[in-house]
């Protein structure tokens, strides 16, 4: 009798012939990982189509299509904000946050809040010590220009400085699940108090959102600063009292600004272009430097987030003889005399 062929299937974790364990793990990961969050190998170049799909121009076109769908009775259309957010689907369904608290309590936001509170304590100690202890001596009035100027300046500079380099780490945070996008309709009543969560083009520029956030937070923080300084700390403040009082003010300003600013980034029509601009690179140092340069450019120029069109492939130039080179143009025959 001939040898019987084995019909048993290979186990799930078995390696194919000539396949390394790393390649098997990568193939298994590709089957279980969503396409947008799939980890690329070091030798695999970035897909230009993914960057074009996340470009601001492409998102604006999808927003326009969502606001005015074709062949639909205008009386039956849902509100514009709901249409714009629910029909974008820029991320996989399982990647979206279920509530605003899920975004505010995510690992990325918590880490950013801690880092910014520490930076808001260390940096102002050095700066205020140089301004109010070295260049000038106290005492200071509770309603003087030193206190009022720092109070207003912190509402402007703190939101701008906190988020300047934050987009550098957002792609990896989203890929790891530390930071999740959120749909606009999930924000609910938060949209009433935070208008920068909307889909207007002006809110796509991050500094515009952060300045609006600083003004909203200042409605509560700035009067509290003046009242506490006048009625609690006294009509006059010594140099050391003024320094530590302003340090506590900037440190207390960091948590709400950081958390609510991250919520503005988490809205899908703001998060997708930001991730699209943070291009990958196999070298981590070069990747960080390029992303930092792009983050600064996006801050300084509102139109910087428009990516350049991908170069088109040129067709090879034929090296053979020209097809019309063998054709001779004959002169018309002259009539015989």
KASULSUL-V379496 format. One record per pair of residues at least 12 apart in sequence whose ideal C-beta (glycine too) atoms are under 7 Angstrom apart, sorted by the first residue. I is the first residue (numbers start at 1). GAP is how many residues later the second one is. D is the distance in Angstrom with one decimal. If there is no record, write none. Layout:
BEGIN
{{I,GAP,D} {I,GAP,D}}
END
This chain:
BEGIN
{{26,15,6.9} {34,58,4.2} {36,55,6.4} {36,56,6.1} {37,58,6.9} {37,138,5.0} {40,240,6.8} {42,240,4.6} {46,233,6.4} {46,234,5.3} {48,262,4.4} {51,225,5.3} {51,256,6.0} {52,258,6.9} {54,218,4.7} {54,219,6.1} {54,221,6.3} {54,222,3.0} {55,218,6.7} {55,221,5.9} {55,252,5.1} {56,148,6.3} {56,217,4.7} {56,249,5.3} {56,250,6.2} {57,249,6.5} {59,210,5.7} {59,213,6.1} {59,214,6.2} {62,26,5.7} {63,21,5.0} {63,136,5.8} {63,206,6.8} {66,17,4.7} {66,18,4.7} {66,21,4.3} {66,22,6.6} {67,13,5.1} {67,16,5.9} {67,17,5.9} {81,103,5.8} {81,117,7.0} {81,118,6.6} {82,103,5.2} {84,100,6.8} {84,115,4.8} {85,98,4.8} {85,99,3.3} {85,100,5.4} {86,97,6.6} {86,99,6.1} {88,180,5.9} {88,181,6.4} {90,178,4.9} {90,182,4.4} {91,90,5.0} {91,177,6.3} {95,85,6.2} {95,86,6.3} {96,84,6.5} {96,85,5.7} {96,86,6.4} {96,87,6.0} {97,83,4.0} {97,84,6.9} {97,85,4.5} {97,89,7.0} {99,87,6.6} {100,82,7.0} {100,87,5.9} {100,90,5.7} {100,163,6.6} {102,78,6.6} {103,77,6.2} {103,79,5.4} {103,159,7.0} {103,160,5.6} {103,163,4.8} {104,155,5.2} {104,159,6.5} {106,72,6.0} {106,73,5.6} {106,74,6.2} {107,71,4.2} {108,65,4.3} {108,70,4.2} {108,71,3.8} {109,150,5.9} {109,153,4.7} {112,54,6.6} {112,146,5.4} {112,150,6.4} {113,142,5.2} {113,145,4.8} {113,146,6.1} {116,46,5.2} {116,138,4.4} {116,142,4.9} {117,134,5.6} {117,137,4.8} {117,138,6.5} {120,130,4.6} {120,131,4.7} {120,134,4.4} {121,126,6.0} {121,130,5.0} {124,122,6.4} {124,123,4.9} {124,126,4.9} {125,122,5.7} {128,115,4.6} {128,118,5.5} {128,119,6.6} {129,114,6.0} {132,14,6.5} {132,107,5.6} {132,110,5.7} {132,111,5.8} {133,106,5.3} {133,110,6.8} {137,102,6.3} {138,99,6.9} {138,100,5.2} {138,101,3.7} {138,104,6.4} {139,97,4.6} {139,98,6.2} {139,99,5.4} {140,96,6.8} {140,97,5.0} {140,102,5.1} {141,94,7.0} {141,95,6.0} {142,87,4.2} {142,88,4.3} {142,91,6.6} {142,92,6.9} {142,93,5.4} {142,94,6.8} {142,95,6.3} {143,83,6.7} {143,87,6.6} {146,96,6.8} {147,82,5.8} {150,96,5.2} {151,71,5.3} {151,74,4.8} {154,95,6.7} {154,96,5.3} {154,99,5.9} {155,59,4.3} {155,60,7.0} {155,62,6.8} {155,63,4.2} {155,67,6.7} {156,55,6.8} {156,58,5.8} {158,56,6.9} {158,92,6.5} {158,95,5.5} {158,96,6.9} {158,99,5.9} {159,51,3.7} {159,52,6.7} {159,54,5.5} {159,55,4.4} {159,98,5.2} {159,102,6.3} {160,47,6.1} {160,50,5.7} {162,92,6.9} {162,95,6.1} {162,96,5.8} {162,99,6.7} {163,43,6.2} {163,47,5.7} {163,98,5.4} {164,131,6.4} {164,132,6.9} {164,135,5.7} {165,127,6.2} {165,130,5.8} {167,107,5.0} {167,111,5.9} {167,128,5.0} {168,110,6.7} {168,120,6.4} {168,123,4.4} {168,124,5.8} {168,127,5.9} {170,104,6.0} {170,105,5.9} {170,108,6.5} {171,104,5.0} {171,107,5.0} {174,101,6.4} {179,87,6.9} {180,86,6.9} {181,85,5.7} {181,87,4.5} {181,90,4.9} {182,84,4.9} {182,85,6.0} {182,86,6.9} {183,85,6.2} {184,13,6.7} {184,15,6.9} {184,83,6.0} {194,66,6.6} {195,17,6.9} {196,13,4.0} {196,16,4.8} {196,17,6.6} {196,68,5.4} {197,67,6.2} {197,70,5.5} {199,70,5.8} {204,66,6.6} {204,69,6.9} {205,97,4.3} {206,92,6.6} {206,93,6.6} {207,92,5.9} {209,55,4.7} {210,51,5.9} {213,44,6.2} {213,47,5.7} {213,48,5.7} {214,43,6.9} {217,36,6.9} {217,39,5.6} {217,40,6.0} {221,32,6.1} {225,24,5.7} {229,16,6.7} {233,12,6.0} {273,32,5.6} {277,17,5.3} {277,21,6.4} {277,28,5.7} {278,13,4.9} {278,16,6.8}}
END
